[in-house]
C-alpha cells in the first residue's frame, strides 16, 4: 500500500519559540511529536492528515494557519470541544557555552497550556464512517480508547501502525498499543528497560539514545546499535527524534514496502543510518522543524555528501 498517505493522532500543539537573546517569541509553529511528524512527512511529499481535538482560541488559529501553509489536510481537526496544547521552548546557552533548550508548559500567570484532549469515540467512529481511503501508515503517540480504536481499524485494513509512546510502560493500555503496532519507537530517557520487547517476535523496536544514536530490534533478531552522527554546529536539538521517525517512514515507502514482513536487517540499518543523518543536520537549525526552511533538494545534497 504505497500511497504515501499518513494519518496521525496524538500531540498536535503550538510551539512558541523564544530565543535567549530576545524575550519576545520569534516564531509560532505546529509542534508536538505527532504534529512534527505529520509536517515533516508533508515536506517529504506525503499527504498528511493530523487528527486533533482543539479549541477556538488564537493559538488554534495560528496552528491551523501553519498546517495549511505546509499543505496538510485539516479534515480531521475539530475546534469546538477540545483544548489546544501550547509549549514554550526557550533556546539558551548553558554555563559551558553549549546551546540547549528548555520547555515550559505554563505562562507567567500560572495557566497550564499543555492540556491535551484526545478525540472521542464518537469522533473516531465518524472518521471511520466517512473515510474513503486507507493510509499507508497510521502514526500515534498518545493512548486513549478512541486512538486505540483507530489503530485497530487501520491495522485490519492493512496500514502499517507506528507507535511512539510518550508514556512509561506502566501506563494503562500501553501493551495493548504495542500489540496493535508494527513499529514501536521510544527514547531511553522515557523507557530505559527494554526487556519487555523479548515477548514479541513480529515487530520492529527502536530505542533512541540521544547523541549516542539508537538501537533496534527486528522480530527475533538481537538488538543492533547505530552510532549517532556528529555535528560540530549545534543550534537546537529539539525535533531530532521526529526527523528520525519521519525519514525512516519515508524510506520504508520509497521502496514500495507495505508490510514490515518485507523488511530485512540491512534495509532497516541503512534506513536508520540515513534517518540519523537528517536528525543530526536538523540540530543546526533553530526550532524542531527549522530545517524545513531549506529546499528539500539542498538538504538531500548535504546529506548525500555526508555532513
Secondary structure as GFF3:
##gff-version 3
##sequence-region A 1 307
A	DSSP	beta_strand	5	9	.	.	.	ID=ss1
A	DSSP	beta_strand	13	19	.	.	.	ID=ss2
A	DSSP	beta_strand	27	31	.	.	.	ID=ss3
A	DSSP	alpha_helix	33	43	.	.	.	ID=ss4
A	DSSP	beta_strand	47	53	.	.	.	ID=ss5
A	DSSP	alpha_helix	58	69	.	.	.	ID=ss6
A	DSSP	beta_strand	77	78	.	.	.	ID=ss7
A	DSSP	beta_strand	86	93	.	.	.	ID=ss8
A	DSSP	beta_strand	99	104	.	.	.	ID=ss9
A	DSSP	alpha_helix	121	130	.	.	.	ID=ss10
A	DSSP	beta_strand	137	140	.	.	.	ID=ss11
A	DSSP	alpha_helix	145	157	.	.	.	ID=ss12
A	DSSP	beta_strand	160	163	.	.	.	ID=ss13
A	DSSP	alpha_helix	174	180	.	.	.	ID=ss14
A	DSSP	beta_strand	183	187	.	.	.	ID=ss15
A	DSSP	three_ten_helix	195	199	.	.	.	ID=ss16
A	DSSP	beta_strand	204	208	.	.	.	ID=ss17
A	DSSP	three_ten_helix	210	212	.	.	.	ID=ss18
A	DSSP	beta_strand	214	218	.	.	.	ID=ss19
A	DSSP	beta_strand	224	226	.	.	.	ID=ss20
A	DSSP	alpha_helix	240	254	.	.	.	ID=ss21
A	DSSP	three_ten_helix	260	262	.	.	.	ID=ss22
A	DSSP	alpha_helix	265	282	.	.	.	ID=ss23
A	DSSP	three_ten_helix	290	293	.	.	.	ID=ss24
A	DSSP	alpha_helix	296	304	.	.	.	ID=ss25
###
